[in-house]
Structures are given as C-alpha cells and as structure tokens.
C-alpha cells in the first residue's frame, strides 16, 4: 500500500472523524473509510489523468512548434546562405562598374578639354589666316586696280602722266616681283624707264598685252585665294559645330555617369548593410536552431521519463485498489 493511501486512510480513520459521524452510524463508519479512500484515490487518479491530458496537449504543441519552428529556421538559414554570396557578387559587380564609370568620366573630361583646346587653337589659326588673307587680298586688289588704271592710261595714250602717279610706282614694283619671262620683263622695264616721251608707240600693244596678262594672272590668283578662304571658313565652321556637339555629348555623358556613380554608391552602401544584417541574422538563426533542437530533445526525453513514471504509478494505484477490495 502506497504512502498516500496510508495518509488518507489515517485521516479518515482518525477518532475525531469517527466521532462526528454519530453513534448510530458506528458500524457504517467502520466500513466507509476504506471506500472513501478508494473514492478519493479514484478522484485523484482522474485529476492526474486530466492534468496528464492537458500536459500532453501542451507537450504536443511544444513538439509541433519544435517541428514548425525548426523548419522555418532552416528555411531562413538556407535563404540567407543563398543570399549572402549573391549580395557579395552584386557588390563586387557594382563596385567594378563604378570603377569603370569613374575611369570613363575621367577620360570624358580629358576628351572634353582636348576638344575645347582644339577649338581654341583652330580659332586662333583661323583668325591669323583671316588677317593674312585680308592683308594679301587688299594688296592684290590694290595691285589689280593699279594694273587696270595703267592699261586704261596706255590705251588712251596717257602713259607718261600715269607713270608719274602712285599707280606707276606700283607697276614698277610689280615688274620686279611678278613672275615674268625675261623678254616681257625687259620690255616692261624699258617702258617704265623710257615712257612715251622716248617714242613709245602704244598702238603696238606689246606693253598693254603684258599688263593685261599680268592682270589676268593676278585676278586668277586672287579668285583662288578667295575660294580657299571661303573653304577655310566653311571648314572652321564645320569643325566648331562638330567640336561643340562633341563637348555637349561628353558633358552630358559626364553628368549621367556621375549621377549613376552616386546612385551606385548608395546601392553599395545598402547592399553592404543588407549583407551585414543577413550574416548576423544567419548566425543568430543557427544559434537559435541549435538551442531549439537541444531544448526539444531535452523536453522529449523528460516527457518520455515522465510517461514511464506515470505508467508505473498507475499500476501501483491500481494494485492498491484491488488489495482494498
């Protein structure tokens, strides 16, 4: 007979309890204590069984949580282990792209400055060429004008008076500088030194012909120079337009890439923070999973031991009840 049974039996069989039942129930009181003990034991057993059912429900819920919580943690761990190398790869990729963009911006700036320098140099050359052209053409036009006036004077028989003017001085200078064959140069030089006063006959037309040939040559050279000037102007204008477009395109590319570099800097910072958080979360999940598995295993072992003890206790109570009968 168990200790609890003996305690209950002593309680119900004590003189104070028996005295309260009354003398006319003395015989019933002598038999009733055992039944009362058995009844109380049965009630205790039912209470224990009810508590066991509740405890079993709590245990089942705990073990269910062990399974679901463990599964969720494993999924979280797997996701983190997949995400970490992806983030590291993305950070490396974005970092490489950022470096390339920075190099592009540097080169764009060099190219832009080179284009500006080319524009400045081309402008300086064009201004120098335009000034030289203006000076040369002005002189050429003056020479052609002098030649035209000399021809007109000769045709009118006024060579003597013409040679005394500034136009005559120009004509003398041209005789020394213009490319002429020896015969023409000698005839022209003789005319300029002797003039009509020495018996020049304008109707022969030799000097007039030489002067007209010189004038045609000079006019052709002037026309060629003017055509070259117009071409130089067009080339300069085309170069300026092209370089301006190039500079605008480079500037736009610089601004776009600088903006992208800024965005990528923010992206890298966010990904680094995400990577750090993911690594910390992974370590925490691994530690929590290890504790969970350990606690669940301990709880399961404790439950198995409790069930074994409860089974042994039930067998003991059942045996006492049979003995009491």
Secondary structure by P-SEA (a helix, b strand, c coil): ccaaaaaaaaaaacaaaaaaacccaaaaaaaaaaaaaaaaaaaaaaaaaaaaaaaaaaaaaaaaaaaaaaaaaaaaaaaaaaaaaaaaaaaaaaaaaaaaaaaaaaaaaaaaaaaaaaaaaaaaaaaaaaaaaaaaaaaaaaaaaaaaaaaaaaaacaaaaaaacaaaaaaaaaaacccccaaaaaaaaaaaacccccccccccaaaaaaaaaaaaaaaaaaaaaaaaaaaaaaaaaaaaaaaaaaaaaaaaaaaaaaaaaaaaaaaaaaaaaaaaaaaaaaaaaaaaaaaaaaaaaaaaaaaaaaaaaaaaaaaaaaaaaaaac
